[in-house]
Amino acid sequence: MDQSRRVFYAREADLPVAAFRQVLIESGLGAIRPIEDEARLQAMLSAADLVVTARLDGPQGELVGVARCVTDFCWCCYLSDLAVSPRTQGQGVGRGLLDETRRQLGPQVALMLASVPEAAGFYESVGMERVADAFWYRRAT
């Protein structure tokens, strides 16, 4: 990414499903998300309580990152997707999405996520703690 390009972070409640799908594919998360099921992707966006985007050069600029969350806005937030386009990875966009997500939530809300193994080092580098006692039921489909 050209250093003169500015990244804009914002809450974006009406993110188009095609744009969400594209960032999932570009980031590599498309390999473990239902990118061929547009209705399911739309349901994922519609049910999210907080969607934060990273766009280049303004609020209508090119989408380069998405943080999709489920939260009650008072106690906890689950960050279900943090996807950053590879052309901007390593340039602070992921950290910026986390910072804006935390700003939107406020200091009283805990932020948690399940990381793919390849991203665990990133989350540690931005100050997130590993949690030993996390549990889940896997999806059947």
Secondary structure, 3 states (H helix, E strand, C coil): CCCCCCEEEEECCCCCHHHHHHHHHHHCHHHHCCCCCHHHHHHHHHHCCEEEEEEECCCCCCEEEEEEEEECCCCEEEEEEEEECHHHCCCCHHHHHHHHHHHHHCCCCEEECCCCHHHHHHHHHCCCCCCCCCCCCCCCC
